[in-house]
Amino acid sequence: MKVMISQPMNGKSEEQIRQEREKLIKKIQEDGDTYIDTIFQDEVPKGYDIPIYYIAKSIEAIAYADKIIFMNGWNKARGCIIEHEVATSYDKIISYYKD
């Protein structure tokens, strides 16, 4: 199963984001599933709205994923709320992770 993590990222460094999801990634891999890395590092093309650019990339990842795991605080983060709506609307497997 291909698994994506939805996590509030606004105001966090890449290192902090990776640390917060480290334990969950380990569990995903121990379960024999494939983790889809959605910490995008590509440069946003000039003229693009940065948050919309990244949510579009996340929606693309949802298209590939079988399951999306939502981390604490997802329901207060605009991007995660959008990801949840897409995942729900397209009948993806959804779970919630609290650490």
C-alpha positions in Angstrom: 0.0 0.0 0.0 1.3 3.5 -0.8 0.8 5.9 2.1 1.0 9.7 2.3 1.2 11.7 5.4 -0.8 15.0 5.7 0.8 17.2 8.3 0.6 20.9 9.3 3.8 22.4 8.0 3.3 26.2 8.1 6.0 27.9 10.1 8.1 24.7 10.6 11.5 24.0 9.2 12.1 20.9 7.0 14.1 19.4 9.8 11.2 19.9 12.3 8.7 18.4 9.9 10.8 15.4 9.2 11.4 14.8 13.0 7.7 15.0 13.7 6.9 12.3 11.1 9.9 10.1 11.7 8.1 7.6 14.0 5.1 7.4 11.7 7.3 6.7 8.6 9.1 3.9 10.5 5.7 2.4 11.4 4.5 2.7 7.7 7.6 0.9 6.5 7.5 -1.8 9.3 3.9 -2.5 8.1 5.4 -3.3 4.6 3.9 -0.2 3.0 5.5 2.4 0.8 5.9 6.0 2.2 5.3 8.8 -0.3 7.5 11.7 0.6 5.5 15.0 0.3 8.1 17.4 1.6 8.6 19.0 -1.8 11.9 20.7 -2.4 11.5 21.9 -5.9 11.6 25.6 -6.5 8.3 27.3 -7.1 8.2 28.8 -10.6 8.2 32.6 -10.8 4.7 34.0 -10.7 3.0 31.1 -8.9 1.2 31.4 -5.7 3.4 29.3 -3.4 0.7 27.7 -1.1 -1.5 26.8 -4.1 1.5 25.4 -6.0 2.3 23.1 -3.1 -1.3 22.0 -2.4 -1.5 21.1 -6.1 1.6 18.9 -5.7 -0.1 17.3 -2.6 -3.3 16.6 -4.5 -1.1 14.9 -7.2 0.4 12.7 -4.5 -3.1 11.8 -3.2 -3.9 10.6 -6.7 -1.0 8.1 -6.3 -1.7 7.1 -2.7 -3.9 4.3 -1.4 -4.0 5.7 2.1 -3.6 9.1 3.7 -2.7 9.5 7.4 -3.5 12.8 9.0 -1.3 14.0 11.8 -2.3 16.1 14.9 -3.6 19.5 14.0 -4.6 18.6 10.4 -8.1 20.1 11.0 -6.6 23.5 11.8 -4.3 23.6 8.7 -5.8 24.9 5.5 -3.7 22.6 3.2 -4.5 19.5 5.3 -8.2 20.4 5.3 -8.1 20.5 1.5 -6.2 17.2 1.4 -8.8 15.7 3.6 -11.7 16.9 1.4 -10.0 15.5 -1.7 -9.1 12.1 0.0 -12.7 11.8 1.3 -14.3 12.8 -2.0 -12.3 10.2 -3.9 -12.7 7.4 -1.4 -9.1 7.1 -0.3 -8.4 5.1 2.9 -8.0 7.6 5.7 -6.6 7.3 9.2 -5.6 9.7 12.0 -2.3 9.6 13.8 -1.8 11.0 17.3 1.6 11.0 18.9 
